[in-house]
Amino acid sequence: MPVKVRLPDLEHWKAQVKCQSGCPVSTDAGRYVQLISEGRDREAYLVARAPNPFASVCGRVCAAPCEDACRRGTIDAPVSIRALKRFVTERYGVESIRPDTQDVLREQAILEGNLFSGHMPVRPLDATGGRRRKVAVIGAGPAGMAAAHDLALLGHDVTVLDASPEPGGMMRFGIPEYRLPRTLIHEEIQKIVSLGVTLRSGVALTSSYGLAELRREGFEAFFLSVGVSKGRDLQAPGVELDGVVKAVDYLLNVNRGFRMDLGRRVVVIGGGFVAFDAARTALRASREEEAAELAGETDARMKEAFDSARAAVRGGATQVTIVSLESFAEMPVLRSTQGHEEFEEAQKEGVVFVPRRGPKRFLGDGRLQQVELHGVLSVFDESGRFNPRFDDADVLTLDADACILAIGQKPDLSFLQPADAVELTPGGTIRVDAATLATSAPGIYAGGDVAFGPRNLIEAVANGKRAAASIHQYLEPHQATLEVTLDVEKLPTRDYRMLAGFEILDREAPPTLDLGRRTGIAEVETGYDPAAAAAQAARCLVCHVQTIYDPEKCVLCSRCVDVCPEHCLAIVPFDSLALPEDERASLESRAEAGGLPLSAMLKDDDRCIRCGLCAVRCPTDAMTMERFQVQERFATRPSPAAGAAGQEIA
């Protein structure tokens, strides 16, 4: 039976670094993890920070899609990438004693080009070739501030307007402080403001002061990132009773310092992180001195439930129950490594879970007394859309003093006018082009929750960066672009080594405070020490390094095949391969020129652990270890080669 194979090309090699491919902002996570294992923490921080203006924030609350993509996870457990990012930001980020370390990214970009993948091109202001263009960013959440960061680096005059008295959006008002310190948010945003960004807090757009008025002030382009600040309504009898609150309203009050009396028994409806946060907070606020929390954030819809649950715990409850439509197997949050760790912490703190149930009605005499739940037959319909069906014969009643509804959020777009010509979706979000984030109105872009609904923080950051690039192209279509090249380095076989025992090292979650010491708003996660960080980083399978096969030197001895511990190499007859006809014809013509029958070296990249034994065993240097890295450099003039690889790997 023919063996289905593919010939490697540039996209194949890039896709092998699965953590980077899985990151919405393309952070080269594997590279900074490898640098940590080598003790090069400062350089590791620069790699982590280059594409992400909220690196320190993400070190604590990122959903870590990179970990879900990590190839080590297919073998045992993924590398602790998110916690390792926190390790280097605590040494060189805004929260460290060296908060200006990141400034070298701008200096090097000006002098040498962009040495770190994902960092915007930086130009001295007197070299922009023209006047600075005015851009308004509406909303100072992660998407808006990320857009402002990149637009400022690109030389634009950026003003951020936000309705709240303090910037940060749901980072500040949705995530509990014991997960994400407010000082950290402040320092990250101040670094962005220091690029020349103007921040106007407490300025809300209204029907009388909207986009038309901003145009008259001279703004030429807009990025709408107002987030989703309104909780979704639930159509169920009794939802109007006192004690039934929306998660977003509850968290906004808690994070602004207002205490809400929830009573002793709290039910949280929802299966995400907002629910978890509300439950865990309510559960321990009856002993305020013991309130605390664990960092973590994953699927955005699920996050709302986790957050609300934790906040409810801090509100004074002694019995907190999370009710979710999904079974544990269906909950998106439990499909991620970060979500599993969050779930375990919630259970450890006493939160009770009731899966596969949904609210039927709320009972009480003016004040909530009971929540009636019916069983769930299915959550999604045949086409995969969210469309739950219930079994009214299967009813469970829970006593409750309060119920927090963590069932989603929606945006407040009352400031948009018909003359703005910004089209909305049936779900009430702003319709955008997925590639550019352009709306139906020229010069107006939108991203983050207001365009896609609640999502992860890192996805919001990615939206901001994408919008900045689109706005830059809209305002300056003829300016220079980025050149993307692939740099390849052959590693001397005699020097190539993986840490002894790396393949048997277990994933260790970052240490946390003992339950009895979780007080006030202290962070529960304490972070790795240098030795633990180096050990966890050493688990990385170094996907940047590939075994490269040179058929001209191969003598078909099969020593590489024999020594491979993962059995991921094989030498087979060429005729056994299933290849496209054009590729087969090309290879066959080369074989005829040499007068020899063809054999093929096959490799399963998913199983390879980069141990290097094949290269060590090869007697002819036909098998080598080579490191590749994608680099971005600022081109001073438009180049037809921009975006193309400078080199291929054979």
Buried (B, 14 or more C-beta within 10 A) or exposed (E): EEEEBEEBEBEEBBBBBBBBBBBBBBBBBBBBBBBBBEEBBEBBBBBBBBBBBBBBBBBBBBBBBBBBBBBBBEBEBBBBBBBBBBBBBBBBBBBBEEBEBBEBBBEBBBEEBBBBBBBBBBBEEEEBEEEBBBBBBBBBBBBBBBBBBBBBBBBBBBBBBBBBEBBBBBBBBBBBBBBBBBEBBBBBBEBBBEBBBBBEBEBBBEEEEBBEEBBEEEBBBBBBBBBBBBBBEBEBEBBEBEBBBBBBBBBBBBBEEEEBEBBBBBBBBBBBBBBBBBBBBBBBBBEEEBBBBBBBBBBBBBBBBBBBBBBBBBBBBBBBBBBBBBEEEBBBBBBBBBBBBBBEBBEEBBBBBEBBBBBBBBBBEEEBBBBBBBBBEEBBEEEEEEEEEBEEEEBEEBBBBBBBBBBBBBBBBEBBEEEBEBEBEEEBBBBBEEEBBBBBBEBBBBBBBBBBBBBBBBBBBBBBBBBBBBBBEBBBEEBBBBBBBBEBEEBEBEEBEBBEEBBEBEBBBBBBBEBEEBBEBBBBBEBBEEEBBBBBBBBBBBBBBBBBBBBEEBEEBEBBBEBBEBEBBBBEEBEEBEBEEEEBEEBBEEEEEEEEEBBBBBBEBEBBBBBBBBBBBBEEEBBBBBBBBBBBBBBEEEEEEBEEBBEEBE
